[in-house]
Amino acid sequence: MLCVLKRMGYWIGRAWRPVENNTTGIDADLEALQGTVTVDADGWRTLAPPALAALLDAVHTFSALTNRLLSATLVIESDASTRVELHAHHREASLDDYYVSAMLADLPLGSVLQYAHRFQFLFHSITQVSLFLPARFVSMLVLHIDNALTLNRRCV
């Protein structure tokens, strides 16, 4: 983590000008268009604010993950006399939480924060993140259903 913060500080405080024979104006325009760098009138490049936000998201994600892992405790089940009886409406309400948790577990680490910063005025659900990353997002639940369908087709 210290190495990441050190590198981050290096790039935040750095401005550079590319060597003219190695890069063209198209590269600078492409980087500026993607939001990675900003190019001033003299041709000096610095990291753009969205890129800095993505870096801070990465630091926050790894810090939160480290905190969660280090503060995890064992939950010991209490005796049967204090248990609450669950009914159908409890299970139905918990399904929403289950699907949100399953989707979060299937998404790459930090992708929700990056999406929320990138589309900050449009973000309202993590479902958007899973739809934004279709090539990388494959739910474990979908895999199990696909396996069951494949087995069912073999049996028929």
Secondary structure, DSSP 8 states (H G I E B T S, - for coil): -HHHHHHHHHHHT--B---TTT--HHHHHHHHHHTSEEE-TTS-EEE-HHHHHHHHHHHHHHHHHHHHHHT--------GGG-----HHHHHHHHHHHHHHHHHHHS-TTHHHHHHHHTTTT---HHHHHHH-TTT---HHHHHHHHHHHHHHHH-
